[in-house]
Amino acid sequence: MQYRKFGRSSHTISALGFGCMRLPILGKWPEDASSIDEAKARKLLLAAAEAGINYFDTAWPYHGGNSEPFLGKTLADAKLRKKVHIATKLPSWEIYSPADMERIFREQCNKLRTDYIDFYLLHSLNRAHWKKLVACGALDFLEDLKREGRILHAGFSFHDDTSVFNEILDGWDWEFCQIQYNLLDEQLQAGTAGFERAVEKGLAVVIMEPLKGGALARPVPADIQAIWDKAAPGRSPVDWALRWLWDKRGVSTLLSGMNEFAQLEENCRICDEAQSGCLSDAERAACVQVREMFIARNKVACTACAYCMPCPSGVSIPAIFQLYNDLFLFDDWFYTAHLYNDLTAAGAHAELCEACGQCVEQCPQHLPISEKLKEAHAVLQPLCKKVLG
């Protein structure tokens, strides 16, 4: 396992972290996300620790609130608590007073079966959350937790634009930040500019969505694969996406939501090989070319995080956006038509959207969801009629 220095701290962290938002479940994602397949997830988590992964990231809402207690139980039963680092987050949307922060933190420690949190973040900061938390005294709260030894390091996770990221970055003496960053998202949210500024200020940078919700793990169209193969034959799309990140010296760790043992094995292998500076100039140029081709094809910048769910009208938002994107990425008309027809039969299709706006408020990508659902339906419904009659 490759380890990297964590910002200004004395800690070294595994360059591959375990994201506990997409653990194995009993059912389908995202409808059954709260039903963790605990037997499989436990074996997977313990295998990750055995492989040398020492950074485990969870949060208050993951798996319908079940991720934190599952992680706490697993680490306690396996007597791993002092050998690994736990990262969890204060849910910004739940905070209206200092009492809320203390209550939730205590509950998180109980769920995680620990009396301290290694890495504690203000969760999903945007302009509104940031202003509210500052007014509620969240920065003083973090200071108190550090002084009392109840947290070791304080940071924030982020979903907004670069100007807001810089405002937050300069608003306190942070030790680390967690940003969405991947081969396709150089200009999205904090982006490359925010990443580089955080590194310059000495913060550790934790990467979430390194595979953009799995979009960068799927087989790619032949023209994109040809570019990969010319630059370095034999690498998988996952291999390219992770190497692109680990090539950067400022990446402290990246979080992978692994739910299969094959994913764990592949990611660990790539991590061992992909030290900073691992890409050649020709390989970096190939990444630029592939990014431009992907962006030209992609229709909706959805990562399938499912923060938008459940929809009060029953619309299966992430599934629809995945079908819409996949249609243009992979040209699979027959498969897409059948799956959208299934969603229609189940009463989960895009035309049911009532534009209530609830999903937009929850979306970390700030997508115009209602507009994109109408756009997707206008393409997918005629496709169903054409293919299926």
C-alpha positions in Angstrom: 0.0 0.0 0.0 1.2 3.5 -0.8 1.1 6.1 2.0 1.2 9.8 1.7 1.8 12.7 4.2 -1.4 14.3 5.3 -0.8 18.0 4.7 1.0 19.7 7.5 0.3 16.9 10.0 2.7 14.2 11.1 0.2 11.5 9.9 0.8 9.3 6.8 -2.4 8.1 5.3 -3.1 5.3 2.8 -3.3 6.9 -0.7 -6.4 4.8 -1.2 -9.2 5.5 1.3 -12.4 3.5 1.8 -15.6 5.4 1.2 -18.5 4.1 3.2 -21.3 5.7 1.2 -21.6 2.8 -1.4 -21.2 -0.3 0.7 -22.7 -3.6 -0.5 -26.5 -3.6 0.0 -29.4 -6.1 0.0 -31.4 -4.8 -3.0 -31.0 -2.1 -5.6 -29.3 1.3 -5.5 -30.5 3.8 -4.5 -34.0 2.5 -3.4 -32.5 0.0 -0.9 -29.5 2.0 0.1 -30.3 1.8 3.8 -30.1 -2.1 3.8 -26.4 -2.8 4.1 -25.3 -6.3 3.3 -23.4 -6.5 6.6 -21.8 -9.9 6.2 -20.3 -9.0 2.8 -19.5 -5.4 3.8 -17.7 -6.5 7.0 -15.5 -9.0 5.0 -14.8 -6.3 2.5 -13.9 -3.7 5.1 -11.6 -6.1 7.0 -9.9 -7.1 3.7 -9.3 -3.4 3.0 -7.7 -3.0 6.4 -5.6 -6.1 5.9 -4.4 -4.6 2.5 -3.2 -1.5 4.4 -6.0 0.9 3.9 -6.2 3.0 7.1 -8.6 5.8 6.2 -12.3 5.1 6.4 -14.7 7.8 5.5 -18.4 7.9 6.5 -21.1 10.4 7.3 -24.3 11.0 9.2 -26.7 10.4 6.2 -24.9 7.6 4.4 -26.9 4.4 3.9 -29.9 6.1 5.5 -28.0 6.7 8.7 -26.7 3.1 9.0 -23.1 3.6 7.7 -21.7 5.1 10.9 -23.0 2.4 13.3 -22.0 -0.4 10.8 -18.4 1.0 10.6 -18.2 1.5 14.4 -19.4 -2.1 15.1 -17.0 -3.6 12.5 -14.0 -1.7 13.7 -14.7 -2.4 17.4 -15.4 -6.1 16.9 -12.2 -6.5 14.8 -10.2 -4.5 17.4 -9.0 -2.1 14.6 -10.1 1.2 16.1 -6.5 2.3 17.1 -5.0 1.0 13.9 -7.1 3.0 11.4 -8.4 6.5 11.0 -12.1 7.4 11.0 -13.4 10.4 9.1 -17.0 11.5 9.6 -18.9 14.8 9.1 -21.2 17.2 10.9 -24.4 17.4 8.8 -24.6 21.1 7.9 -28.3 20.9 7.0 -29.2 19.6 10.5 -27.5 22.5 12.4 -29.5 25.5 13.7 -27.8 26.0 17.1 -24.7 25.1 19.1 -26.8 22.5 21.0 -27.4 20.7 17.7 -23.7 20.3 17.0 -22.9 18.9 20.4 -25.9 16.5 20.3 -25.1 15.2 16.9 -21.3 14.8 17.7 -22.1 12.8 20.8 -24.5 10.6 18.9 -21.9 10.0 16.1 -19.3 9.0 18.7 -21.8 6.5 20.2 -22.6 5.1 16.7 -18.9 4.8 15.9 -18.1 3.3 19.4 -15.3 5.8 19.9 -14.6 8.7 22.2 -12.7 10.6 19.5 -12.9 11.2 15.7 -9.6 11.3 13.8 -10.8 13.5 11.0 -13.9 15.6 11.4 -15.5 17.6 8.6 -18.2 20.2 8.1 -20.2 18.3 5.6 -21.2 19.5 2.1 -20.3 23.2 2.5 -21.8 25.6 0.0 -22.5 29.4 0.4 -25.6 29.0 2.5 -24.3 26.2 4.7 -21.1 28.1 5.3 -22.8 31.3 6.4 -25.3 29.4 8.7 -22.6 27.4 10.4 -20.4 30.4 11.0 -23.3 32.2 12.6 -24.0 29.1 14.7 -20.5 29.1 16.0 -19.3 26.0 14.2 -15.7 27.2 14.0 -15.5 27.7 17.8 -17.1 24.3 18.2 -14.3 22.7 16.1 -11.7 24.5 18.2 -13.3 23.2 21.4 -13.4 19.7 20.0 -9.7 19.8 19.1 -8.6 21.3 22.4 -10.5 18.6 24.3 -9.0 15.8 22.1 -12.4 14.7 20.9 -11.3 15.3 17.3 -7.7 15.2 16.0 -8.1 17.1 12.7 -10.7 19.5 11.4 -11.7 20.0 7.7 -14.6 20.5 5.4 -16.2 18.8 2.4 -17.4 21.0 -0.4 -20.0 21.4 -3.2 -20.2 24.9 -4.7 -18.2 27.0 -7.1 -14.5 28.1 -6.9 -15.2 31.6 -5.5 -17.1 30.0 -2.5 -14.3 27.5 -2.1 -11.8 30.2 -1.8 -13.9 32.1 0.7 -14.2 29.1 2.9 -10.5 28.2 2.5 -9.5 31.6 3.7 -12.2 31.7 6.5 -10.4 29.5 9.0 -7.1 27.7 9.6 -8.2 24.4 8.1 -6.1 21.2 8.1 -7.7 19.5 5.2 -10.5 19.6 2.7 -12.5 17.0 0.8 -13.4 17.9 -2.8 -15.0 16.3 -5.8 -12.2 15.9 -8.4 -11.6 13.6 -11.2 -10.6 13.3 -14.8 -13.8 14.9 -16.0 -14.3 17.6 -13.3 -11.3 19.9 -13.7 -13.7 22.9 -14.0 -16.5 21.7 -11.7 -16.9 23.0 -8.1 -13.4 23.6 -6.5 -11.8 22.3 -9.7 -8.1 22.3 -10.5 -7.8 26.0 -9.4 -9.2 25.2 -5.9 -7.2 22.0 -5.6 -4.0 23.7 -6.4 -4.7 26.6 -4.0 -5.5 24.2 -1.1 -2.2 22.4 -1.7 -0.4 25.7 -1.8 -1.8 26.6 1.6 -0.6 23.4 3.0 -3.9 21.6 3.4 -4.2 17.8 2.9 -6.6 17.2 0.0 -9.0 14.2 0.2 -10.6 13.3 -3.2 -14.2 12.1 -3.4 -15.9 10.9 -6.6 -12.6 9.9 -8.2 -14.7 7.8 -10.7 -17.5 10.3 -11.0 -20.1 7.9 -9.4 -18.8 5.0 -11.4 -19.1 6.8 -14.8 -15.3 6.5 -15.3 -15.4 2.8 -14.5 -17.5 1.6 -17.3 -16.3 0.4 -20.7 -15.7 3.3 -23.0 -16.6 3.9 -26.7 -14.1 2.5 -29.2 -12.7 5.9 -30.2 -11.9 6.8 -26.6 -10.4 3.3 -26.0 -8.2 3.8 -29.0 -6.6 6.9 -27.4 -6.0 5.0 -24.2 -4.5 2.0 -26.0 -2.2 4.2 -28.0 -0.8 5.9 -24.9 -0.5 2.8 -22.7 -2.1 -0.5 -23.9 -3.9 -2.7 -21.5 -5.0 -0.3 -18.9 -8.7 -0.3 -17.8 -10.7 3.0 -17.6 -10.5 2.7 -13.8 -6.7 2.4 -14.0 -6.5 5.6 -16.1 -8.9 7.6 -13.9 -7.0 6.7 -10.6 -3.6 7.2 -12.1 -4.6 10.7 -13.3 -5.3 11.6 -9.6 -2.4 9.8 -8.0 0.0 11.4 -10.5 -0.6 14.7 -8.6 1.6 15.2 -5.6 -1.0 17.2 -3.7 -3.5 14.3 -3.5 -3.3 13.0 0.0 -5.9 10.2 -0.4 -8.8 9.4 -2.7 -12.0 7.7 -1.5 -13.3 4.7 -3.4 -16.8 3.4 -2.7 -15.8 -0.2 -3.2 -18.6 -2.8 -2.9 -16.9 -5.8 -4.6 -13.7 -7.6 -3.8 -12.6 -7.3 -7.4 -12.8 -3.5 -7.0 -10.7 -3.6 -3.9 -8.0 -5.8 -5.5 -7.8 -3.7 -8.6 -7.7 -0.4 -6.7 -5.0 -1.7 -4.4 -2.9 -2.9 -7.4 -3.2 0.5 -9.1 -2.4 2.3 -5.9 0.9 0.4 -5.5 1.9 1.3 -9.0 0.7 4.9 -9.3 3.1 7.1 -7.3 3.1 10.9 -7.8 4.6 11.8 -11.2 3.6 8.3 -12.6 2.2 9.6 -15.9 4.3 10.6 -18.9 3.7 13.8 -20.8 2.2 11.7 -23.6 -0.2 10.0 -21.1 -1.3 13.3 -19.7 -2.0 14.6 -23.2 -4.1 11.5 -23.8 -6.1 12.3 -20.7 -6.8 15.8 -21.9 -8.0 14.4 -25.3 -10.2 11.8 -23.6 -11.7 14.4 -21.2 -12.8 16.6 -24.1 -14.4 13.6 -25.9 -16.3 12.6 -22.7 -17.6 16.1 -22.0 -18.8 16.4 -25.6 -20.9 13.2 -25.1 -22.1 13.6 -21.5 -25.6 15.1 -21.0 -26.0 15.4 -17.2 -23.2 15.8 -14.6 -24.9 13.4 -12.2 -22.7 11.3 -9.9 -25.6 9.0 -8.7 -25.0 10.1 -5.1 -28.8 9.9 -4.6 -28.9 12.9 -2.3 -31.9 13.9 -4.5 -33.9 10.8 -3.4 -36.5 9.9 -2.5 -38.5 11.9 -5.0 -42.0 12.8 -3.6 -43.4 12.0 -7.1 -41.6 8.7 -7.3 -39.2 9.7 -10.1 -36.0 7.5 -10.2 -33.8 10.5 -10.8 -30.2 9.0 -10.8 -31.4 6.0 -12.8 -32.9 8.2 -15.5 -29.8 10.4 -15.8 -27.6 7.4 -16.0 -29.7 6.0 -18.9 -29.7 9.4 -20.6 -25.9 9.7 -20.3 -25.2 6.1 -21.3 -27.3 6.4 -24.4 -24.9 9.0 -25.8 -21.7 7.6 -24.3 -22.2 4.0 -25.5 -24.8 4.2 -28.3 -26.8 1.3 -26.8 -30.3 2.2 -28.0 -31.9 -1.3 -27.4 -30.7 -1.7 -23.8 -31.6 1.9 -22.9 -35.1 1.7 -24.3 -35.8 -1.5 -22.4 -34.6 0.0 -19.1 -36.6 3.2 -19.5 -39.7 1.2 -20.4 -39.2 -0.7 -17.1 -39.0 2.6 -15.2 -42.2 3.8 -17.0 -44.0 0.6 -16.1 -42.9 1.0 -12.4 -44.2 4.6 -12.3 -40.7 6.1 -11.9 -40.3 7.9 -15.3 -39.3 11.5 -15.8 -42.7 12.8 -17.0 -43.9 12.4 -13.4 -41.7 15.2 -12.2 -43.8 18.1 -10.7 -40.9 20.5 -10.5 -41.3 20.9 -6.7 -37.6 21.8 -6.3 -36.9 19.5 -3.3 -34.3 17.6 -5.3 -32.5 20.7 -6.5 -32.0 21.9 -2.9 -30.3 18.6 -2.0 -28.1 18.1 -5.2 -24.4 18.6 -4.5 -23.9 19.3 -8.3 -26.5 22.0 -8.3 -28.1 20.5 -11.4 -31.4 21.9 -12.9 -32.9 18.5 -12.3 -36.5 19.3 -13.4 -35.2 20.7 -16.7 -32.9 17.8 -17.3 -35.6 15.3 -16.5 -37.8 16.9 -19.2 -34.9 16.9 -21.6 -34.2 13.2 -20.9 -37.9 12.2 -21.2 -38.1 14.0 -24.6 -35.3 11.7 -25.9 -36.1 8.5 -24.0 -39.8 8.2 -24.5 -39.7 8.4 -28.4 -36.7 5.9 -28.2 -38.9 3.4 -26.4 -41.7 3.8 -29.1 -39.1 3.4 -31.9 -37.3 0.4 -30.4 -40.2 -1.4 -28.7 -43.1 -0.3 -30.8 
